[in-house]
Amino acid sequence: MSESSTDPSTAAIWRAVRGPLVVLLVVLLAGLLLSLAAGGDNGRALDPRSAAAGGGRALATLLREQGVRVDLVTTSAAMAADARRGDTVLVVDPDLLADQQVEVVRSTGADLVLVSVTEPGRYLPGVSADATGSGVRSPGCDLPAARRAGRADAGVLAYDTSGTLAADAVGCYSRDGRGSLVVADIDSAAVTLLGSGSALTNARLDDEGNASLALSLLGARPHLVWYLPSLSDLPASSGSTFYSLMPPGVWWALVQLALAVLLLALWRARRLGPVVAEPLPVVVRAAEAVEGRARLYRRTGSRGTAAEALRAAARNRLVVATGLPRRAGRPEVVATVAARAGRPAAGAGGVADLLYGAEPADDGGLVRLADEIDRLEREVRRS
C-alpha cells in the first residue's frame, strides 16, 4: 500500500463525524453573524448605560436633560439607601426580587414604576396579570400621562384590577377590560404597572407616543432611582435558586434540545446487525511477525520473556503430543515428558530445567535453549 493512500479507519471516522461538524460550524457561523448584526454593546434590557436596541440610554439622557437626577442601582440595599418618599423608583425585572426585597422596595415610600411584572399582587394586592399580546393601542382612560401620550406601545401583559382594594386604580391601554398600564395609590405613594418595557427602549422610544408616556411616568419627580435587580443580590434565606428563577419555557427548550441530540446520536450510531468480515488492509506473513517480535525482544534485552515464550509454546505442544489434559500441572508434565523422551526429570539438561528453568544468561544461552527444546520435542514424538 502506498503512503498516499487513505487509512480506511480514518476515512470511516471522517464519514461519521463530518455531518455533526458541518452542523456545529453552521450554528457557530450563525451565532457570529447575529452577534455582529446586534453590535458590540448589547448590555442588559433597559440598562440606562446601554445603547443597544433594548437598552435605556436614550430615555435616561432625555430625563437628565429635563433636570431629573437619574441614579442607577443594582442592589436592594443601594436602592433603599438612595430612594426616599417623593422620589420615583423604576424597577426593571421586578419578578427577580424575593419577598424580602419587595418589602424593602415598598418601604421606601417612593412612587414605584414596575415593568412587565407577572406577579403584581406582591406590589399591588388583589391585582393579577395575564398575557394580552403586544401592539400599539389608544389610552382609553382619563390618566393625564396617557392622554398626553396618546397611542403608545404598552401591551404584552394586562392587569385585572377587579380584586384590588385600591378604589382609585386606573387602567389604560386596555384589551378585554384589562389595562396594560395601571396606576393606583398605596399609602400615599403611586404604584404604576407597565405591561411592557418596549416603550422605554432605545429602539421604540420615538415611536407613537412612547417618549411622552415614558417621560410622564418617570420624570414626574426630580429624582429617579433606576433599579436593575441581579441574581447575586438575592437574600440567602429567600429560598430562590437559579433553577427556580428560570422561565418554564427554558426547561422545555432544554428537553427538546436533549431529545434532538439523542435522535442525532441514534441516527449516526453504528447500525446493529451480523458481524461482517472485512479484508485486512495489509497481510503480514507469520514469519515476518515472528521475526519482528524477536527483534523487539533482542533490542530490549528481554531474554527472560523470549525464553518463557519458547517454553510456553513447547509445553502446549508437548501436552497435546503426550495426551495430557490441558490443565496438567508442572510435576505431571515433567514426569510424563521425561518418561517419553528418556531423559532425566531434574538436573542440568533435565526436562524441568528445559521447560521451567531460569532465564538464559546471554543470547547464546537463549539459542541453545531453543535448540534443546526442539530436540526434546523430536524425542517425544519419536517415542
N, C-alpha and C positions, 0 to 999 in steps of 0.2 A: 504494500500500500504506500502511495506517495505521501510525502509530508503535507502537501497542499490539500489533500482530501479531508473532508469534514468527518469528525468523530460522530458516529450515529447517536451515542448517548447525549452529546452536546446538542445535536440537531433536535432530538426529542424534547430536551429541556426547553430549548428555544421555542418550539412549537407550542409547548404547554403554557409558557409564561407570556408570550407576545400579546395575546388578547388582553389580559389584565393590565399589562404595561401600557398598551395603547389607551385603554380606558382611563388609567391613572394620569397619563400625560394630558389627555383631553380635559380632565377635571382641573388639573393644575393650571393649564393654559387658560381655561375659562375663569378660574379664580383670579389669575393675574390680570386678565383683561378687565374684569369687574372692578378690581382694586384700582387700576389705572383710570377707569372711567369715573369712579367715585371721587378721585382726588386724594391728596395726601392727608388732609386734615379732616378725618372722619369725626373724631370726637364722640361724645355721648349725646343722645337725643336731648334736645332743649338745654344743652350746655351753653351758658352765656358767653363762653370763650370760643366756641366752635363756629367756624364759618361754613361748615358743611351744610347740605340742604336741610338736614334735620336739626341743626343747631339753633341757638337763640341769640347769636351775637348781634344781629340786626335789631331785634327788639330791645336788647339791653342798651345798645347805642342810642336808640330813639328815646328811651326812658331817661338816660343820663342827659341828653340834650334838652329835655324838658325840665331838668332840675331835680329829678328823682335820684336819690342815692341808692345804688344797687350793690348789695353785698352778697357774694357767693359763699355758701357754707355747705359742707358735706357731712357733718355730724349733727346729731340732735343736741349735743352739748353746746356746740358753737351756735346753733340756731337759737337755743334757749337764752344764751348769753347775749345775743345780738338783737333779738326781737322783743319789742315792748308793745303795750297797748297803744293804739294809734298808728302802728306800722302795718304793712302788708307782708304776708309770708306766702310765697309761691312754692308749693310742694310738687316736685316732679316725681313720678312713680310713687305715689302715696301708698300703694299696696305693698311696697317693700318694708314699710315700717311695722315693727312689732307693737303690741298693745301698749307697752310702757312708753314707747316713743310717741304714739298717738296722744297719750295723755300729756306728754311734755309739749307737743305742738299746740294742743287745745289750751294748756295752762298759760301760754304766753299772753293771751288776751288780744292778740293781733288779729286783723282780718285775714282769713285763710282763702287761698285760691288753690283748689285741688284739681289736678289734670288727670283725666282718664282713670278715675278711681272706680274699681269694680265692687268695693265694699264700702259704699258711702255711709252705711249705718254706723260705722265706727266714728265718723266725724259729725254726721247729722242724723241723730237717731230716728228710726222709722222710715228712712229713705232706702229704696232698693234700686239696683241697676239692671239694665237689660240692653243687649245689642240691638241697635236700630238701623245700622248701615250708615256709611259716610255720605256726604253730599252738602252742597250749599243750600241753605234754607233762609226763609224770612223769619224775623224775630217772633211775630205774633204775640207780643206781650207789651206791657207798659213800662218795662225796666228802661230807665233813661240811657244806660250804656248800650243796650241792644237796639233801641230806637235810633240812636245816633249812628250806629254802625250799619244798620240795615241788613241786607243779606250777607251772611258770613258762613264760614266753614266750621260748624260746631257739632258735627254728627258723631258717628261710631257708637257712642253709648247714650242711652236715655235714662232718665231717673223718674221713678214713681214716688211722688210726694204725698200720696193719699194717706199714708200711715204716720207721717211726721207730726210731732206736737208743735212744730213751728207754724203758727197760723199765718205768718206773713211770707211763707215760702212762695217765690215767684219762679215759674218755669217758662223758658223761652226756647225758640228754635225747636218746637215740639213736633213729634210724629206720634200718631195714635194716642194723643193726650198726655204724652210723657215728654218733658223738656230735656234737651241736651245741655242747656245752661240753667242751673238752679241757684238761686240766691236766697238765703234765709239768715235771720239774726239769731244768734245763740249767745246769751249772756252779754249783750251789747256789742258783740263782735260779729261781723258779716262772714258767713261761710259760703263760698262760691264753688259749685261743682261744674266743671267744664268737661263735656263728654269726649273731647278730642283735643290734642295739643297741636293739630295741624295749623290752626290759625296763628300760632305763636312762632312757627318755624321760619327760618330764613327763606325757604322756597315758596311759602304760601302767604307770607306776611302782607305782600302787596296785592293779593287777590281780593276782589269784592270789598267787604267792609272789615276784613280781618285785622288790619292795623288799628283801625278805630276801636274795635272791640277790645283788642289786647291792651292798648294804651289806657282805655277807660277802666278796665278791670285791675290793671297792675300799677297805674300811675295816679290813682286817686289819693294816695298818701305820699308824703315826702320821702319815706324810707321803705325800700323793698328788700326783703331778705329772700334770696333765691336759693332754695334748699334742694340740693341734689343728694338724696339718700344713697348710701352704699351698703353692700352686704357686710363689709368689715365693721360697720358701726352697730350691728345687731347686738343687743344685750345677750350675755351668756345664758341668762335664765329665761330667754324668750321662748325656747323650745323650737325655734325655727332653724332649719338647716338649709344648706344649698339645694338639696333634693326636694324639700317641701316647697321651696320658692320657685321651682321650675314650673312653667306652664304645662298643663296636661298635654298639649299638642306636641311638646318636645319629646315626651316619652313615646307617643305614638310614632313620631318620626324615627326615633331610635329603633323601635321594634321593627318598623318597615325596612330600615337600613340593614338590621341584622338578618332579617328574612331574605333580603336581596343578596347579601354576602353568602348566606347559606346556599341559596339556589345557584349562585355563581360557582361555589365550591363543588356542588354536586354535578353541575354541568361540565366543569373542567376536570373532574376526578377521573381516574382510570376506570374504564368500563370493566365490570365483573364478567368473567367467562372462563372457559377452559384454558389451561396453560398451553401456550403456543411456542413451539421450538423455533428459535431463530438462529441462523448461521452465525458463527463467531466471526468477528471482523478479521481476526488473524489466527491461523492454525500454527501452533507451536508443536514440534515433534517432541516426543517423550525424552529422547536422548538429549535434546537441547535444554529441556527443563532440568534434567538431572545434572548436566554439566554446569548450568547456570547456578544451581543451588550449591554445587560443590565448590565453585569459585567463590561464592559468598562465604561459605564455611572457612575456606582457606584464607581469604582476605582478613576475616575477623579472628582467625586462630581458634575457631570453635571445634577443636578435635574431639572434645567430650560429646558435643551434640552430634557430630558426624558419626562417631563410634556408636552412640546409642541408636541412631537411625539405622545403621547397618545391623546391629544386634536385634532390634525390634522386628525388622523385616525378616531376618533369618529365623527368629523364634516362631513367627507366624507361619512361615513355610514349613518348618520342622514339625510344628504341632499338627499341621494338615498331613504331612508325609507319614508321621508315626501313628495317626489315628487317635491322638489325644483330644479331649474336649477343649473347646476354645478357652475356657476359664481355668485350665490346668495351672497349678502353681509352680513355683521355681523348683522345689525338690522333685516333683513328679516329672517335669520336663527334663531336668538334668539327668535323672536316673534312666529314663526311657531312651533319650538320645545317646547316652554313654553306652548303654547295652546294645543298641542297634549299630553304633559306629565302631564298637570295640575299643573305646578309649576310656581312660580313667575319668571319673566324675569330678575329682578335685585335683588340686596341684597345678604346677606350671604346665600349660598346654592342655589342661583338662577342659571338659565341656563347660563347667561352671565358670572358669576363667574366660573362655571364649564368648559365652552368651551373657554373662552378668559381671564381667570383670571391671577393672579400673580403667580410667581414661589413659590412652596412649601418651607416652612422654614426648613424642615428636611425630613428624609427618611420616617418617619411615615406619614407626611402630603402628601407625594407622593403616598403612599399606599392608604390612604383614598381618594385621588383624583381619583385614578384608580377605586376604589370600587364605588364611586359616579357616575362616568361616565358610568360604566357598568350598574348601577341601572337606570340611566336616559335612556339609550338605550332600556332597557327592558320595561320601562314605555311607551316609544314612540311606540314600536312595538305592545304592548297590546292594545293601544288606537284604 
